[in-house]
Amino acid sequence: HFNKDFLPGGYLGVDIFFVISGFVITSSLYQRPSKNFRDFISGFYERRIKRLVPALSAFVLIMSIAICLFNSEPTRVLQTAITSLFGLSNLYLLRYSTDYFAQSTELNVFTHTWSLGVEEQFYILFPFLIWFSGFGRQTKNGARNLFLIVGALTVASLIGFVYLYPITQPAAYFLMPTRFWEMASGCLLFIGFQKKQSIEQLLEKVPPLLLLTLIIGVMYLPLSLATVSTVLVVALTLVLIASLKKQTLAYKFFTNSKVIYIGLISYSLYLWHWGVLSISRWTIGIHWWSIPFQVAMMMGLAITSYRYIETPLRKGYWFGKRWKTIIVGGGVLISLSSILIALERPLRGKLFTGKIITSDIEENLLEGEACLENISENTQCFFIDNKSNQTLWMIGDSHTRYLNLTGERVANSLGMNLKLFSAGGTAFPPVRKYRKSNKRKELQMVDDFRLVEKELYKKIKVGDFIYLSMRMPYHFGGIYYAYPPSEFIFNRENGSFESQKNAFDDWGIAVVNLAKVAQKKGAKVIIQTPTPEWEKQYINPGCSTIDKQWFNSLIKTDCQIQSKFFIDENTGLYNHLFKKLNQLSLSQKNIFLFDTYKIVCPKNICSFTVDGIDIYGDSNHITHEWARDFIAPQIYKFINDIQNIDN
């Protein structure tokens, strides 16, 4: 978590944890005396509340206040915090299509609580399996029943994980059903120990140090083998648990008092280590000289939490009756949620210690039916009527919205009308598919663009220009920070899946169809080429001049990228984009490419900022002002040259 380059497969540590968790929870429930099901289930949840809620509540409250000091817009972080209190942060992160491996997750103080959510959701199901299988009541066939039930669910979960991971990595990563097999495998191992001593005797012959070496080796496998690595590390962990016997060196190491103490404080350490790192990335950054202090802070907070919050409240005799403990625990979570909601809404920005910079540049944008009849509020527009017979149409995703000042300058310079339409995350022309989910908002924007397309076909006329601008790497492949490298997947309306490359082909067909209609009416199509993206650079507040604050002045970020990284003829990430765009422009004589890339990145080195002026407003959007001052003149010249050739 300090630097994933040191151990690329370090994310597999959570898989090891899930296996151990399943083993430990099964052993803790084995032969635990209970009068009846109510006694069993209430005792289980009382122990879980006393174990998890106190330390989590203290961590969430303190870190929520801390992030508000350094982030003026902490909504997404605070919403993650609220859902983490109820074991739902994994579902919240999945809802927003969070890539756990992307750099942006490092700035969310509560990203790591996704694994706690998976574990808590497992706890909802597992005690019922324990009791009703008979295992918890020590019936004759209880262990066999539990083994068969959990075994069947394990196989189903593993199949789901292997199937989903290459298709939609966030779902496979964050969902409990696709993680169930890891915790369940620990359960199966414990049952196997109780019933088949021969299994334990066979596995204990494997040298533990060899297994530890293999586990570390798996963590250096290529990230493209993430599915295989996960299965391997789970299998090796199971064998390692079985092989740890008293006479082995590994056993002596893991039972050393200092190592055991790390295990005792591990829950608090799990909570606080990520918080320290995340706040550090907002403030001083992570440097060789800062790491000792950051480690000391993690350990100090974890030890304090363990000694003064976790241990006394877990071992204390709260209210005499279990139901009171459960109600009070729930009440604490609800009360804390209210505080977080207050931080998110009425108190938003009030605790921020930096300088808040506001902008009203987008106030001239309209939305919804102010743009076009039956269009949802998710789509925005900007119109200029210069009483001309010719119109400049600018249509695309959020990248088009950032061209509102550009479109205004170009349209006024050419004496044309302007009609700009923007729908975030939606390509134009719209193709009959949508990204990964069937969220109503996403579907509405696709439908909005279908209405815009109909309006365009109806209104275009001789001399019009249709300017298409969008974040092509997002839609059609080439986002370099994907980790592990993978393509986004689209869902077709019939429920089948489609890759980004196929989506590009379908989009290309739609562009050709648009160009053919435009050709008949005497109009032309211009496609804006993709520009460099800055996720790794921008995510640490060190490149953007407007984001520099007193508290992040020590952050050092390389705000340059070699141009060949994107357009090298052999390895460039945008090769496939430029190749297919060139093919498109050659397929129809009225399709033109406007090379925005060369304007933004004219030399061998691309820069985030030039002469103290930000080119980018975030990781991929060019600022309104820079586009107006530097791109607009080039668009004007480009269109003017085309008009002169026609004349």
C-alpha positions as CSV (number, residue, x, y, z in Angstrom):
1,H,0.0,0.0,0.0
2,F,3.0,2.3,0.3
3,N,4.0,1.5,-3.3
4,K,2.4,-1.3,-5.3
5,D,5.5,-1.5,-7.5
6,F,7.4,-3.1,-4.7
7,L,5.0,-6.1,-4.6
8,P,2.7,-6.0,-7.6
9,G,0.5,-8.9,-6.3
10,G,0.3,-7.5,-2.7
11,Y,-3.4,-7.2,-3.2
12,L,-3.5,-11.0,-2.7
13,G,-3.0,-10.5,1.0
14,V,-6.7,-10.0,1.4
15,D,-7.3,-13.4,-0.2
16,I,-5.0,-14.9,2.4
17,F,-6.9,-13.1,5.1
18,F,-10.3,-14.4,3.8
19,V,-9.0,-18.0,4.0
20,I,-7.7,-17.5,7.6
21,S,-11.0,-15.8,8.5
22,G,-13.1,-18.7,7.3
23,F,-10.9,-21.2,9.2
24,V,-10.9,-19.1,12.4
25,I,-14.7,-18.4,12.4
26,T,-15.5,-22.0,11.9
27,S,-13.2,-23.1,14.7
28,S,-14.7,-20.4,17.0
29,L,-18.2,-21.8,16.4
30,Y,-17.2,-25.4,16.8
31,Q,-18.5,-26.9,20.1
32,R,-19.7,-23.5,21.3
33,P,-22.5,-24.3,23.7
34,S,-25.9,-22.8,22.8
35,K,-29.3,-23.4,24.3
36,N,-31.2,-22.8,21.1
37,F,-31.0,-21.0,17.8
38,R,-31.9,-17.6,19.3
39,D,-29.1,-18.0,21.9
40,F,-26.7,-19.1,19.2
41,I,-27.4,-16.3,16.7
42,S,-27.7,-13.5,19.3
43,G,-24.4,-14.6,20.9
44,F,-22.7,-14.6,17.5
45,Y,-23.9,-11.1,16.5
46,E,-23.2,-9.7,20.0
47,R,-19.5,-10.9,19.7
48,R,-19.3,-9.4,16.2
49,I,-20.6,-6.0,17.3
50,K,-18.3,-5.9,20.3
51,R,-15.4,-6.9,18.1
52,L,-15.9,-4.7,15.1
53,V,-18.0,-1.6,15.9
54,P,-16.0,0.3,18.6
55,A,-12.7,0.5,16.7
56,L,-14.4,1.1,13.3
57,S,-16.6,3.9,14.8
58,A,-13.6,5.7,16.2
59,F,-11.6,5.3,13.0
60,V,-14.5,6.5,10.8
61,L,-15.2,9.6,12.9
62,I,-11.6,10.7,13.2
63,M,-10.7,10.1,9.6
64,S,-13.9,11.7,8.3
65,I,-13.0,14.9,10.2
66,A,-9.4,14.7,9.0
67,I,-10.3,14.3,5.3
68,C,-12.6,17.3,5.5
69,L,-9.6,19.4,6.5
70,F,-7.8,18.7,3.2
71,N,-10.6,17.9,0.7
72,S,-13.2,20.6,0.0
73,E,-15.4,18.2,-1.8
74,P,-15.4,15.0,0.4
75,T,-18.9,13.7,-0.6
76,R,-17.7,10.4,-2.2
77,V,-15.3,9.7,0.7
78,L,-17.9,10.4,3.3
79,Q,-20.5,8.3,1.6
80,T,-18.0,5.4,1.5
81,A,-17.6,6.0,5.3
82,I,-21.3,5.8,6.0
83,T,-21.7,2.6,4.0
84,S,-18.6,1.1,5.7
85,L,-20.4,1.4,9.1
86,F,-23.1,-1.0,7.9
87,G,-20.8,-3.3,6.0
88,L,-21.9,-2.0,2.6
89,S,-18.9,-0.1,1.3
90,N,-18.0,-2.8,-1.1
91,L,-21.4,-2.4,-2.8
92,Y,-21.1,1.4,-2.8
93,L,-17.7,1.2,-4.5
94,L,-19.0,-1.3,-7.0
95,R,-22.0,1.0,-7.7
96,Y,-19.6,3.7,-8.8
97,S,-17.6,1.2,-10.9
98,T,-14.5,1.8,-8.7
99,D,-11.3,0.2,-10.0
100,Y,-9.6,-0.9,-6.8
101,F,-6.3,-0.8,-8.6
102,A,-6.6,2.7,-10.0
103,Q,-4.6,5.5,-8.4
104,S,-7.7,7.4,-7.5
105,T,-8.7,4.9,-4.9
106,E,-5.6,5.8,-2.9
107,L,-7.2,9.2,-2.0
108,N,-10.4,7.6,-0.5
109,V,-9.6,7.1,3.2
110,F,-12.2,4.3,3.4
111,T,-11.5,2.3,0.2
112,H,-10.0,-0.5,2.2
113,T,-13.2,-1.1,4.2
114,W,-14.6,-3.0,1.2
115,S,-13.0,-6.2,2.6
116,L,-14.7,-5.6,6.0
117,G,-18.0,-5.3,4.1
118,V,-17.4,-8.6,2.3
119,E,-16.6,-10.3,5.7
120,E,-19.7,-8.8,7.4
121,Q,-21.9,-10.0,4.6
122,F,-20.4,-13.5,4.9
123,Y,-21.2,-13.3,8.7
124,I,-24.9,-12.8,7.8
125,L,-25.1,-16.1,5.9
126,F,-22.5,-18.3,7.6
127,P,-24.0,-18.7,11.2
128,F,-27.3,-19.9,9.6
129,L,-25.4,-22.6,7.7
130,I,-23.5,-23.6,10.9
131,W,-26.7,-24.0,12.9
132,F,-29.2,-25.5,10.4
133,S,-26.6,-28.0,9.0
134,G,-26.4,-29.4,12.6
135,F,-22.7,-28.5,12.9
136,G,-23.4,-25.9,15.5
137,R,-25.6,-28.3,17.5
138,Q,-23.1,-31.2,17.2
139,T,-25.6,-33.5,15.5
140,K,-24.4,-36.8,14.1
141,N,-24.2,-35.7,10.5
142,G,-23.7,-32.0,11.2
143,A,-20.1,-31.8,10.0
144,R,-20.9,-33.8,6.8
145,N,-24.0,-31.6,6.1
146,L,-22.0,-28.4,6.5
147,F,-19.2,-29.8,4.3
148,L,-21.6,-30.7,1.5
149,I,-23.5,-27.4,1.7
150,V,-20.5,-25.2,1.9
151,G,-18.6,-27.3,-0.6
152,A,-21.4,-26.8,-3.2
153,L,-21.5,-23.1,-2.5
154,T,-17.8,-22.9,-2.8
155,V,-17.7,-24.5,-6.2
156,A,-20.5,-22.1,-7.4
157,S,-18.7,-19.1,-6.0
158,L,-15.4,-20.0,-7.5
159,I,-17.0,-20.5,-10.9
160,G,-18.6,-17.1,-10.6
161,F,-15.3,-15.5,-9.7
162,V,-13.4,-17.1,-12.6
163,Y,-16.2,-16.2,-15.0
164,L,-16.7,-12.6,-13.9
165,Y,-13.1,-11.4,-13.3
166,P,-12.1,-11.0,-17.0
167,I,-15.5,-9.5,-17.8
168,T,-16.1,-7.1,-14.9
169,Q,-13.2,-7.0,-12.5
170,P,-14.9,-4.7,-10.0
171,A,-17.8,-7.0,-9.5
172,A,-15.6,-10.1,-9.1
173,Y,-13.4,-8.1,-6.7
174,F,-16.0,-6.4,-4.5
175,L,-19.0,-8.8,-4.3
176,M,-19.3,-11.3,-1.4
177,P,-20.7,-14.1,-3.6
178,T,-17.6,-14.1,-5.7
179,R,-15.4,-14.0,-2.5
180,F,-17.4,-16.6,-0.6
181,W,-15.2,-19.5,-1.9
182,E,-12.1,-18.1,-0.2
183,M,-13.7,-17.9,3.3
184,A,-15.5,-21.1,2.7
185,S,-12.3,-22.9,1.8
186,G,-11.0,-22.1,5.3
187,C,-14.2,-23.6,6.7
188,L,-13.8,-26.8,4.6
189,L,-10.2,-27.1,5.8
190,F,-11.2,-27.0,9.4
191,I,-14.0,-29.6,8.9
192,G,-11.5,-31.8,7.1
193,F,-9.2,-31.6,10.0
194,Q,-11.9,-32.8,12.4
195,K,-13.0,-35.8,10.3
196,K,-10.0,-36.9,8.2
197,Q,-6.8,-36.9,10.1
198,S,-5.1,-38.4,7.1
199,I,-5.6,-35.2,5.2
200,E,-3.9,-33.2,7.9
201,Q,-1.0,-35.7,8.1
202,L,-0.5,-35.6,4.4
203,L,-0.5,-31.8,4.1
204,E,1.8,-31.2,7.1
205,K,4.6,-33.0,5.2
206,V,4.9,-30.0,2.9
207,P,7.7,-27.6,4.2
208,P,6.0,-24.3,5.4
209,L,9.0,-22.2,4.3
210,L,8.6,-23.6,0.7
211,L,4.9,-22.6,0.8
212,L,5.7,-19.1,2.1
213,T,8.3,-18.7,-0.7
214,L,5.7,-19.9,-3.3
215,I,3.1,-17.4,-1.9
216,I,5.5,-14.5,-2.3
217,G,6.5,-15.8,-5.7
218,V,2.8,-15.8,-6.8
219,M,2.7,-12.1,-5.8
220,Y,5.2,-11.4,-8.6
221,L,3.2,-13.0,-11.3
222,P,2.0,-10.7,-14.1
223,L,-1.2,-8.9,-13.3
224,S,-2.7,-10.3,-16.4
225,L,-2.8,-13.6,-14.5
226,A,-4.7,-12.2,-11.6
227,T,-7.4,-14.9,-11.7
228,V,-4.8,-17.7,-11.6
229,S,-2.8,-15.9,-8.9
230,T,-5.8,-15.6,-6.7
231,V,-6.7,-19.3,-7.0
232,L,-3.0,-20.3,-6.4
233,V,-2.6,-18.1,-3.3
234,V,-5.8,-19.5,-1.7
235,A,-4.6,-23.1,-2.3
236,L,-1.2,-22.4,-1.0
237,T,-2.6,-20.7,2.1
238,L,-4.8,-23.7,2.9
239,V,-1.8,-26.0,2.7
240,L,0.3,-23.6,4.8
241,I,-2.3,-23.6,7.6
242,A,-2.1,-27.4,7.6
243,S,1.7,-27.6,7.5
244,L,2.3,-25.3,10.5
245,K,3.4,-27.8,13.2
246,K,5.3,-27.1,16.4
247,Q,8.6,-28.5,15.2
248,T,8.8,-26.3,12.1
249,L,10.8,-23.0,11.9
250,A,7.8,-21.2,10.4
251,Y,5.6,-22.2,13.4
252,K,8.2,-20.8,15.8
253,F,8.3,-17.6,13.8
254,F,4.5,-17.2,13.8
255,T,4.2,-18.0,17.5
256,N,6.9,-15.5,18.5
257,S,5.4,-13.1,21.0
258,K,6.2,-10.0,18.9
259,V,4.6,-11.5,15.8
260,I,1.6,-12.6,17.8
261,Y,1.2,-9.0,19.1
262,I,1.0,-7.8,15.5
263,G,-1.7,-10.3,15.0
264,L,-3.6,-9.0,18.1
265,I,-3.6,-5.4,16.9
266,S,-4.1,-6.4,13.2
267,Y,-7.8,-5.2,13.1
268,S,-6.9,-1.8,14.4
269,L,-3.7,-1.8,12.2
270,Y,-5.9,-2.7,9.2
271,L,-8.2,0.3,9.8
272,W,-5.5,2.9,10.5
273,H,-2.7,2.1,8.1
274,W,-4.8,3.0,5.0
275,G,-6.1,6.2,6.7
276,V,-2.5,7.4,7.4
277,L,-1.4,6.6,3.9
278,S,-4.4,8.3,2.3
279,I,-4.2,11.5,4.4
280,S,-0.5,11.5,3.6
281,R,-1.3,11.4,-0.2
282,W,-3.5,14.5,0.4
283,T,-0.8,16.3,2.3
284,I,2.9,15.6,2.5
285,G,3.0,12.7,0.1
286,I,5.0,9.5,0.5
287,H,8.8,9.8,0.4
288,W,11.7,7.7,1.6
289,W,12.2,10.1,4.5
290,S,8.5,10.1,5.5
291,I,8.0,6.4,5.6
292,P,9.5,5.8,9.1
293,F,7.2,8.5,10.6
294,Q,4.1,7.2,8.7
295,V,4.8,3.6,10.0
296,A,5.3,5.0,13.5
297,M,2.0,6.8,13.3
298,M,0.2,3.7,12.0
299,M,1.6,1.6,14.8
300,G,0.8,4.3,17.4
301,L,-2.8,4.7,16.4
302,A,-3.3,0.9,16.1
303,I,-1.8,0.2,19.5
304,T,-3.9,3.0,21.1
305,S,-7.0,1.8,19.4
306,Y,-6.4,-1.8,20.5
307,R,-5.5,-0.9,24.1
308,Y,-8.1,1.7,24.9
309,I,-11.0,1.1,22.5
310,E,-11.0,-2.4,21.0
311,T,-9.9,-4.6,24.0
312,P,-11.9,-3.0,26.9
313,L,-15.1,-2.8,24.9
314,R,-14.8,-6.3,23.4
315,K,-14.1,-7.9,26.7
316,G,-16.3,-5.7,28.8
317,Y,-19.7,-6.8,30.1
318,W,-21.9,-4.2,28.4
319,F,-25.6,-4.3,29.4
320,G,-26.2,-7.8,30.7
321,K,-28.6,-8.7,27.9
322,R,-27.4,-9.4,24.4
323,W,-30.3,-7.6,22.7
324,K,-29.4,-4.4,24.5
325,T,-25.8,-4.7,23.2
326,I,-27.1,-5.2,19.6
327,I,-29.5,-2.3,19.9
328,V,-26.9,0.0,21.4
329,G,-24.4,-1.0,18.7
330,G,-26.9,-0.2,16.0
331,G,-27.7,3.1,17.7
332,V,-24.1,4.1,17.7
333,L,-23.8,3.4,14.0
334,I,-26.9,5.5,13.2
335,S,-25.8,8.4,15.4
336,L,-22.4,8.4,13.7
337,S,-24.0,8.3,10.3
338,S,-25.9,11.5,11.2
339,I,-22.6,13.2,12.0
340,L,-21.2,12.1,8.7
341,I,-24.2,13.3,6.8
342,A,-23.8,16.7,8.5
343,L,-20.2,16.8,7.4
344,E,-21.2,16.0,3.9
345,R,-24.1,18.5,3.5
346,P,-24.6,21.5,5.8
347,L,-20.9,21.5,6.9
348,R,-19.4,20.8,3.5
349,G,-16.3,22.9,3.0
350,K,-16.6,24.4,6.5
351,L,-13.6,22.5,7.9
352,F,-11.5,22.8,4.8
353,T,-8.2,24.5,5.7
354,G,-7.1,25.4,2.1
355,K,-8.2,27.9,-0.4
356,I,-11.4,27.1,-2.2
357,I,-11.4,28.1,-5.9
358,T,-14.8,28.4,-7.6
359,S,-15.7,28.8,-11.2
360,D,-18.9,29.9,-12.9
361,I,-17.8,29.0,-16.4
362,E,-20.4,26.3,-16.8
363,E,-23.3,28.5,-15.7
364,N,-24.1,29.2,-19.4
365,L,-25.0,25.5,-19.9
366,L,-28.6,24.4,-20.0
367,E,-29.9,21.0,-19.3
368,G,-32.9,18.7,-19.9
369,E,-35.8,19.9,-21.9
370,A,-34.3,23.4,-22.1
371,C,-32.1,21.7,-24.6
372,L,-34.5,19.5,-26.5
373,E,-38.0,18.1,-25.9
374,N,-38.0,14.8,-23.9
375,I,-34.3,15.0,-23.0
376,S,-33.4,14.2,-19.4
377,E,-31.6,16.5,-17.0
378,N,-28.5,14.4,-17.4
379,T,-27.8,16.0,-20.7
380,Q,-26.5,19.6,-21.1
381,C,-26.4,22.0,-24.0
382,F,-25.2,25.4,-25.0
383,F,-26.7,27.4,-27.9
384,I,-25.7,30.6,-29.8
385,D,-27.9,32.1,-32.4
386,N,-25.8,34.3,-34.8
387,K,-28.7,34.4,-37.3
388,S,-26.6,32.3,-39.7
389,N,-27.7,29.7,-42.3
390,Q,-24.8,27.5,-41.0
391,T,-24.5,25.8,-37.7
392,L,-21.5,24.3,-35.8
393,W,-22.8,21.2,-34.0
394,M,-20.5,20.0,-31.1
395,I,-21.7,16.7,-29.6
396,G,-20.1,14.2,-27.3
397,D,-19.5,13.3,-23.6
398,S,-18.1,15.5,-20.9
399,H,-15.2,16.5,-23.0
400,T,-17.6,18.4,-25.2
401,R,-18.9,20.3,-22.2
402,Y,-15.4,21.6,-21.6
403,L,-15.5,23.1,-25.1
404,N,-18.3,25.5,-24.4
405,L,-16.0,28.6,-24.5
406,T,-14.2,27.1,-27.4
407,G,-17.4,26.6,-29.4
408,E,-18.5,30.1,-28.6
409,R,-15.3,31.6,-29.9
410,V,-15.2,29.4,-33.0
411,A,-18.9,30.0,-33.9
412,N,-18.6,33.8,-33.4
413,S,-15.4,33.9,-35.5
414,L,-17.0,32.0,-38.3
415,G,-20.3,33.7,-38.1
416,M,-22.1,30.4,-37.5
417,N,-24.7,29.3,-35.0
418,L,-23.6,26.9,-32.2
419,K,-25.5,23.9,-30.9
420,L,-23.5,22.0,-28.3
421,F,-24.8,18.8,-26.6
422,S,-23.0,16.9,-23.8
423,A,-23.9,13.7,-22.0
424,G,-21.2,12.5,-19.5
425,G,-19.7,9.1,-20.4
426,T,-21.7,8.7,-23.5
427,A,-20.3,8.4,-27.0
428,F,-21.9,10.1,-30.1
429,P,-23.3,8.8,-32.4
430,P,-25.0,6.5,-29.8
431,V,-24.6,2.8,-30.4
432,R,-27.1,0.3,-29.0
433,K,-25.2,-0.7,-25.9
434,Y,-24.2,0.7,-22.6
435,R,-21.4,0.3,-20.2
436,K,-21.4,-2.5,-17.6
437,S,-24.6,-1.7,-15.9
438,N,-28.2,-0.8,-16.6
439,K,-28.3,2.2,-14.4
440,R,-31.2,4.4,-15.3
441,K,-29.0,7.5,-15.7
442,E,-26.7,5.8,-18.2
443,L,-29.6,4.5,-20.2
444,Q,-31.3,7.9,-20.2
445,M,-28.2,9.5,-21.7
446,V,-28.0,7.0,-24.5
447,D,-31.7,7.7,-25.2
448,D,-31.0,11.4,-25.0
449,F,-28.3,11.1,-27.7
450,R,-30.7,9.1,-29.9
451,L,-33.1,12.1,-29.7
452,V,-30.2,14.5,-30.4
453,E,-29.3,12.3,-33.4
454,K,-32.8,12.6,-34.8
455,E,-32.7,16.3,-34.3
456,L,-29.4,16.5,-36.0
457,Y,-30.6,14.5,-39.0
458,K,-33.6,16.7,-39.3
459,K,-31.9,20.1,-39.0
460,I,-28.4,19.8,-40.7
461,K,-28.0,21.7,-43.9
462,V,-25.5,22.9,-46.4
463,G,-22.3,24.3,-44.8
464,D,-22.9,22.8,-41.3
465,F,-20.1,21.1,-39.4
466,I,-20.6,18.3,-36.9
467,Y,-17.7,18.3,-34.4
468,L,-17.4,15.0,-32.3
469,S,-15.5,15.2,-29.1
470,M,-15.2,12.5,-26.5
471,R,-12.8,10.6,-24.2
472,M,-12.0,7.8,-26.7
473,P,-9.7,5.8,-24.4
474,Y,-12.6,5.5,-21.9
475,H,-15.0,4.3,-24.6
476,F,-12.7,2.4,-26.9
477,G,-9.6,1.3,-24.9
478,G,-6.3,2.9,-23.9
479,I,-6.7,4.1,-20.3
480,Y,-3.2,3.4,-19.1
481,Y,-3.8,3.3,-15.3
482,A,-6.1,0.2,-15.5
483,Y,-4.6,-2.3,-12.9
484,P,-4.5,-5.1,-13.8
485,P,-4.7,-4.2,-17.5
486,S,-8.1,-5.0,-18.8
487,E,-10.8,-3.7,-21.1
488,F,-14.0,-2.2,-20.0
489,I,-16.9,-4.4,-21.0
490,F,-20.2,-3.2,-22.6
491,N,-23.5,-4.9,-22.2
492,R,-25.6,-5.3,-25.2
493,E,-29.3,-4.9,-24.8
494,N,-29.8,-8.6,-25.2
495,G,-27.6,-9.2,-22.1
496,S,-24.5,-10.4,-24.0
497,F,-21.1,-8.8,-23.5
498,E,-19.0,-6.9,-26.0
499,S,-15.4,-5.6,-25.8
500,Q,-14.3,-2.0,-26.4
501,K,-12.6,-2.9,-29.7
502,N,-15.9,-4.2,-31.1
503,A,-17.7,-1.2,-29.7
504,F,-15.2,1.0,-31.6
505,D,-16.1,-0.9,-34.8
506,D,-19.8,-0.4,-34.2
507,W,-19.3,3.3,-33.4
508,G,-17.3,3.7,-36.6
509,I,-20.2,2.3,-38.6
510,A,-22.5,4.8,-36.9
511,V,-20.1,7.6,-37.8
512,V,-20.0,6.5,-41.4
513,N,-23.8,6.5,-41.5
514,L,-23.9,10.0,-40.0
515,A,-21.3,11.1,-42.6
516,K,-23.4,9.7,-45.4
517,V,-26.5,11.6,-44.2
518,A,-24.4,14.7,-43.8
519,Q,-22.9,14.3,-47.3
520,K,-26.4,14.3,-48.9
521,K,-27.2,17.5,-47.1
522,G,-23.9,19.2,-47.8
523,A,-22.5,19.0,-44.2
524,K,-19.2,17.7,-42.9
525,V,-18.1,15.7,-39.9
526,I,-15.0,16.5,-37.8
527,I,-13.6,14.0,-35.2
528,Q,-11.4,15.3,-32.4
529,T,-8.4,13.0,-31.7
530,P,-7.7,11.8,-28.2
531,T,-5.4,13.7,-25.9
532,P,-3.0,12.4,-23.2
533,E,-4.4,11.4,-19.8
534,W,-2.9,12.1,-16.4
535,E,-4.4,9.8,-13.8
536,K,-1.1,8.8,-12.2
537,Q,0.2,12.4,-12.2
538,Y,-2.9,14.3,-11.4
539,I,-4.1,12.0,-8.6
540,N,-1.4,13.4,-6.3
541,P,-2.2,17.1,-6.0
542,G,1.2,18.3,-7.4
543,C,0.6,19.1,-11.0
544,S,-2.4,21.4,-11.0
545,T,-1.6,25.0,-10.1
546,I,-5.1,25.6,-8.7
547,D,-4.9,22.6,-6.5
548,K,-1.6,23.6,-4.8
549,Q,-2.4,24.3,-1.1
550,W,-0.3,25.0,1.9
551,F,-0.7,21.4,3.1
552,N,0.5,19.7,-0.1
553,S,3.5,21.8,-0.9
554,L,5.9,18.9,-0.2
555,I,4.3,16.6,-2.8
556,K,6.6,16.1,-5.8
557,T,5.0,14.8,-8.9
558,D,6.4,14.3,-12.4
559,C,4.0,16.3,-14.5
560,Q,5.4,15.1,-17.8
561,I,4.9,12.0,-20.0
562,Q,6.8,11.0,-23.0
563,S,4.6,11.4,-26.1
564,K,5.7,8.0,-27.4
565,F,4.0,6.4,-24.5
566,F,0.7,7.2,-26.2
567,I,1.6,7.3,-29.9
568,D,4.8,5.2,-30.4
569,E,4.2,3.2,-33.6
570,N,4.8,-0.1,-31.9
571,T,3.8,0.3,-28.2
572,G,1.7,3.5,-28.0
573,L,-1.6,3.1,-26.1
574,Y,-3.5,5.2,-28.7
575,N,-2.2,3.3,-31.8
576,H,-5.5,1.5,-32.3
577,L,-7.4,4.7,-31.9
578,F,-5.4,6.7,-34.4
579,K,-5.3,3.8,-36.9
580,K,-9.1,3.3,-36.9
581,L,-9.7,7.1,-36.9
582,N,-7.5,7.4,-40.0
583,Q,-9.4,4.6,-41.6
584,L,-12.7,6.4,-40.9
585,S,-11.5,9.6,-42.4
586,L,-10.5,7.8,-45.6
587,S,-13.8,6.0,-45.8
588,Q,-15.8,9.1,-46.4
589,K,-14.6,12.3,-48.1
590,N,-16.6,14.5,-45.7
591,I,-15.0,13.0,-42.5
592,F,-12.1,15.0,-41.2
593,L,-9.7,14.5,-38.3
594,F,-8.8,17.4,-36.1
595,D,-5.5,16.5,-34.4
596,T,-6.0,17.9,-30.9
597,Y,-3.2,15.6,-29.7
598,K,-0.6,17.6,-31.6
599,I,-1.9,20.9,-30.1
600,V,-1.8,19.6,-26.5
601,C,1.4,17.7,-27.0
602,P,3.4,19.3,-29.7
603,K,6.8,17.9,-28.7
604,N,8.3,14.6,-27.6
605,I,7.3,15.4,-24.0
606,C,3.7,16.1,-23.0
607,S,3.2,18.5,-20.1
608,F,0.3,19.0,-17.6
609,T,1.1,22.7,-17.2
610,V,2.8,25.1,-19.6
611,D,4.3,28.5,-18.5
612,G,2.4,28.3,-15.2
613,I,-1.0,27.7,-16.9
614,D,-2.8,24.4,-16.5
615,I,-3.7,22.6,-19.7
616,Y,-5.8,20.1,-17.8
617,G,-8.5,20.6,-15.2
618,D,-8.3,17.0,-14.0
619,S,-6.8,13.8,-15.2
620,N,-8.3,14.0,-18.7
621,H,-10.4,17.2,-19.3
622,I,-8.7,20.2,-20.9
623,T,-9.6,23.4,-19.1
624,H,-12.2,25.7,-20.5
625,E,-9.8,28.6,-20.7
626,W,-6.9,26.7,-22.3
627,A,-9.2,25.2,-24.9
628,R,-10.6,28.6,-25.7
629,D,-7.2,30.3,-26.0
630,F,-5.2,27.6,-27.7
631,I,-7.6,25.0,-29.3
632,A,-10.3,27.4,-30.6
633,P,-8.0,29.3,-33.0
634,Q,-6.8,26.0,-34.5
635,I,-10.4,24.7,-34.9
636,Y,-11.3,28.0,-36.6
637,K,-8.4,27.8,-39.0
638,F,-9.2,24.1,-39.7
639,I,-12.8,24.8,-40.6
640,N,-11.9,27.9,-42.5
641,D,-9.4,26.0,-44.6
642,I,-12.0,23.4,-45.4
643,Q,-14.5,26.1,-46.4
644,N,-11.9,27.8,-48.6
645,I,-11.1,24.5,-50.4
646,D,-14.8,24.0,-51.1
647,N,-15.1,27.5,-52.5
